[in-house]
Amino acid sequence: MKQILTLSLILCITSLYAGAQSSFKLTSNRNYYRSGDKIIKQQVEFKDPGPSGKHITWDFSMLSSINEKYKLIYFNKTKGDTTRVVGHEHETTYRYQLKNDTLWLTDYENRTTRMYFDQAEAQLRFPFRYGDSLRSVFNGKGMYCQKVNLIAKGTTSVTVDAKGDLITPTYDTLRNVIRVKRFRDYSEIGIDSTRLQLITYSWYVQGIRYPVFETIKSFVLRGDSVLEDFGTSFYYPIKDLQSLDPDPSNENLKLENSTDIHSTFTEAQLMPNPVVDDLNINYKLTRSAKVWFTIHNNAGIPLCQTAPENQIEGYQRSTICMSSLITGVYSLYVHVDDKVMRLNVVKR
């Protein structure tokens, strides 16, 4: 029974959220949940969120879809009151309240569980930009199957901990992306002494109201042991987000993305590969473009870079030094104007 109760609480809460860039920030008029929006997000195979910091490249292009019809709907709790909004997903209803500059989770419920927070949990603060942080203490009481009393106590910290570029599962390359990390530490959950930590990462891009990608990880703490319980990820297809009702607050912000690089950057050869010292990149441009290359490790952190260069149409050659890198497989990102593609390089 204890395991069932704890799992029920986890499922309710996880479905809540599953560099050179400009100073993009989240604001209430551009990123607050909007009544009437119906979103379809895809559950994809788990993707580790990687490190925090600047100039990160998140490559989510190779992820397979698990569930393509994961629905999320927002509506006002009371007609005309935009400060209170309700979100419904995965058979669970969540109720939020916007007070001054902070968005709070006040309660949630489904067929088996009802939880009301005497001390609500802070979700976001507006405006919210890279380096900002928010902390709150939450205290909730509820019922399981209308028979068993439940409690949920702990602290939540929210930070914008990273920014960079993101390549989506549909091969869109998004610029000016920031990542919001929400860390929940439960001092009490369910009806036993089990402790839970839940971490949600949400990636936002300028010009779109909702996250474009999410990763959720949970950990169970027993004594001195910390066990990873589960992890899951969600992708919000860009085309679906752009097809929502007109959003005047975001319409004046350009979504910096691109998908087609192969028609410009062609006949690429990496020599040698595996490489020991210098990697020579031979290629052909079908038009004039600004080109540069970066080498990233498997966490997406850039390690080497060539200087951006305006190049003419025709055959070209660039060289990037990899002599200082340790043996392993690296990602070579090809930048052509506002387009990006990835190639694998083996360092010997």
N, C-alpha and C positions, 0 to 999 in steps of 0.2 A: 504493500500500500504506500509506503514512504517513497519508494522509487517512482511509482506512478504519479504521485502528487508533485514531486520535484520535476519530473519530465513534463507534466502538464504546464507548470509555470514556465519552464524553459521554452517550450514550443510557443506559448503565448507571446513571450517577450521577444524571441528571436525573429518572429515574423513582423515585428515592428520595424525592423531595419535590416533586415538582412543586409620656369625659373627666371630665365630671361623673360618670363611672362610678366604681364602687367599686374597691378595691385587689385586683382579680382577679389571681391568679397561677397559674402552672402548677405542679402537684405530682405526685409519682410515683404516689400512689394514685388520682389523678383523670385523669392524662394519659399515663401510661406505657402502652406498647403491650400489649394484653391478648390472651393466647393464646385462640384459638377465634373471634376476631372476623373476620367476613368482610364487607368493605366494597365497595360499588360506588360509584365516583366517576365523574363525567362530565368528559371533556375538552371545554372550551369555547373559544371564540375568545379570543385573547390580550387580557389587560387589563393596562395599565400599573399598577404598584402605587401610584403617587402618592407624595407626600412623607411624611416622618416627622413625629411630633409628637402633640399632644393634640387632642381634640375633632374628629377627622377623620370625615367621612361618606364611606364607600366605596359607590358605587352600581354594583352589578354586575347590575342588573335587565334590561338590554337585551342580554345576551350570548346568542349562539346556540350550541347544543350541536354538537360535532363527533363525539364518540364517547361514547355513553351507557352503555357496558358495560366500563368500565375497572376490573378486579377487583384487590383488595388483601386478602391473607390473612395473619394472624399466628398463630404457634404456637410452643410452647416447643421449644428445641433438644434438651433432655433433660427427660424427664418428672419433674416435681417441682422442677426448678430454674427459678424465676421470674426469676433474674437474667440469664438468657440467652434471648433471644427472636429468632425468625426471621420476616422479612417477605418475602412473595413477590408480585411484581407485574410485569407486562409481560415475562414469561418470565425474570425475573431474581430471584435469591434473595439477600437481604441478612441478615447476622447482626449482632446487637447484643448489648452487655453493659452491664448497670447496675452500676456500681461506686460505692459510697457514694451520692453525690448527683448523679452524672453519667452520662448515657447515651452510649455509644460505638459507633461503627460499626467492626467488626473485620474484616470481609471481605464480598465479594460474588462471585457467579458466574452465568453463563448458558451457553448452548451454545457460545459462541465465546471467552468471556473469563473468566479467574479472577484475582481480585485479593485479596491478603492484606496487611493493614496491620501492619508491625512496630511502628509508632507509630499507634495508632488515632485516628480523627477524632471529636472531641466533637460531639454532636448537640444535647443539651439539658442543662441543670442544673436540679435541683429543690431548693427552689422557684425559680421564675423569674418575675419581674414587670417591669412597665414601668420602663425605665432600666437593667436588669441587662444584663451582658455576659459573654461566655465566649470564650476564645481557645485554640486548640490547634495544634500542628504535627503533620502527618501524613506518613507515609512508607510507601508500599506497593510491593509487587513482585508480578508475576503473569505469566501466559502468555496469548497470543492464538493460538487454534487449536492449542494444545499444541505450537507450534513457535517462536513469537517471544516473547522476553522483553519484559516491559512494566514500566514504573516509573510511579509517581505520587507526587510530592512537593509540599508546599506548606503553607499555613496556612489555618485556618478561624476566622472570628470570627462569633459568634452574639449578637444583641442583640434585646431587646424594644423596638422603636424607635417604635411608634405605638399609639394606642388611640382608640376612637371607636365609631361605629355602622356597621353593614353591611347593605345591602339585597341580598338574594340573587337569582339568576336566576329563582327561583320566587316572588319578591316577599315573602319573609319579611323583616321588619325586626328585626335582632338588635342588642341593646344590650350594653354592657359587653364589647366585643371588643378583644383585643390582637393585635398583629402581631409575629411573630418573623421577623427577617431573618437569613439565613445566607449569609455571603459566603466563598466558597472561592477562593483565589488559588493557582493551580498554578505553581510554579516549574519543574516538569518534568512532562510528560505524554506518554504514548505512547512513541515511540522517536526523536522529532525534537526540535527546539528550540522548537516552538510552545508559547506560553503561553496558558492558558485561565483565565478568570474566570467563575465560576458563582454566580449570586445567586438564592436561593430565599426567597420571602415566604410565610409561613403565617399565616392568620388563625384565632384560637381564640376561642370564646365560652364563658362560664362555664356549666357544667352539661353540656358535651359533651366526651368524651375526646379526639377527634381534630379536626384542623383542619376548618373548614367551607369554606375556599377557599385555593387556592395559585396563585402565579404564579412562573414560572421564566424567567430571562434568562441567556444566556451571551454572553461576549465573547471574541474571539480577538485576542491581542496579537502584532503583528509589528513589531519595531523600535519606532518612535515612534507607530505607528498602532494604534488600538483600534477594532475592527470588531464591531458587534453581530451575533452568529451566528444566534441564533434565540430565540424566546420562546413560551411556552405557558402555559395556565392550566387549573386543575381546580376543579370544584365538587363538594362532598360534600353531596348532598341531605339536608336536615334530617330529613325523615321517615325516611329510611333509617338515619341515625345514631341516631335515637331508637328504632328498632325492633330494635337489637342486644339481645343477652341482658341481663337486668337488671344494672344497674351501681350498686350501693348507694352507692359513694363519690360519685356525682354526683346521685343521686336527690333529695338534700335541697337541691340548688341549683336554683332556678327559672330556666328558660330564658326570658330576657326578650325576647319577640318578639311580633309582631302582623302580621296580614295584611290585615284588612278595615277600611279607613278610609272608603271611599266611602259606606257606609251612614250615617255620622255627618256627614261634611263634604260638603255637596252644593251644587250650583248656583254653583260658583266662577266669578268673573269677575276678571280682572286688568286694571286700567285706570289709565293707558294702557299698552299693550304693543305697540310699543316705548315705553320710559319714559325721561324725561330727569332728573327730580328725584325726586318722590314716587310710589311705586307704591301704588295703592289696591286692596285685596283685598276684594271683596264675596262673601259666601257665606251659606249657611244651615246651621245645626246642627239635627239631628233630636233631639238630647238635650243636656243640660248637659255641658260638658267644659272642660278646661283647654287653651287654644289659644295657640300662638305660632309665629312664622315666622322662618326663617333664610335668608340669601342666601349661596350658596357659589360659588366659582370652579370651573373645570373640573378642578381637582386635588382638589376636595372640601373645601377650606379655608373655614371660615365667615368672612364679611366683614361682614355686618350681621345684627342680630337684634332682634326685638321682645321685650318683657317678657312672660313667661307670664301669662295672664289667665284667671280662671274666668268662663266665659260661659254664659248661659242658652240654652235652646232658642229657635230663631227666626233671623231675619236679622241678620247682623253685618257689621261693616266694620272693617278694620285697615289701617294705613298703615306702610310701611317706606321709609326715606330711602335713595335710591341715587345721590344727586347726586355723591358723592365717587368713584364707581367709573368706570373707563375703559370705553370702548365695547366691546361684546361680548355674548356669550350667557352667561347665568348660570342656576344652578339655584335655584329657590325651593322650600325644604322646608317642608311644612305639618306641624306637630306637633299632634296631637289626643290628649291623654292619653299613652298609650304607643304611639301609632300615628304613622307617617310616610308622606307621599307627596311626589312631586316634580312640579313644574311648571317649564316653561322661561320665562325672562324675557329680553327683548332690551333692552340698555342702549344708548341712542343718544347 
